[in-house]
Amino acid sequence: MITVADPIDLDTLRIRHEFIIVPDRRASVTQIAAALRIAPRHALAALESLVAGQFLERTPDGQYVRVTRAVSN
């Protein structure tokens, strides 16, 4: 079955990949923007979309990390 989904931004996929290959990675918006050579506002939007999708979470100090707890539906 094929389902229709929102398009996924290539930079969001690149960020997801970074956190998959280094599961314990901690990074700020500024660090991700610099690493991928994208605007900080674009990095923030991509990171927040990964938070909304429960792939990442934001720590109290503003770092983004992989979600480690089990996510229930």
ChimeraX attribute file (.defattr): number of C-alpha atoms within 10 A of each C-alpha:
attribute: neighborCount
match mode: 1-to-1
recipient: residues
	/A:1	2
	/A:2	4
	/A:3	4
	/A:4	5
	/A:5	6
	/A:6	5
	/A:7	6
	/A:8	10
	/A:9	10
	/A:10	10
	/A:11	17
	/A:12	18
	/A:13	13
	/A:14	13
	/A:15	18
	/A:16	17
	/A:17	12
	/A:18	15
	/A:19	19
	/A:20	13
	/A:21	9
	/A:22	10
	/A:23	13
	/A:24	12
	/A:25	13
	/A:26	16
	/A:27	15
	/A:28	19
	/A:29	21
	/A:30	15
	/A:31	14
	/A:32	22
	/A:33	19
	/A:34	13
	/A:35	11
	/A:36	14
	/A:37	11
	/A:38	13
	/A:39	13
	/A:40	17
	/A:41	12
	/A:42	15
	/A:43	23
	/A:44	16
	/A:45	13
	/A:46	23
	/A:47	25
	/A:48	19
	/A:49	16
	/A:50	19
	/A:51	17
	/A:52	11
	/A:53	10
	/A:54	13
	/A:55	18
	/A:56	20
	/A:57	19
	/A:58	17
	/A:59	11
	/A:60	7
	/A:61	7
	/A:62	12
	/A:63	16
	/A:64	22
	/A:65	20
	/A:66	20
	/A:67	15
	/A:68	12
	/A:69	6
	/A:70	6
	/A:71	8
	/A:72	4
	/A:73	3
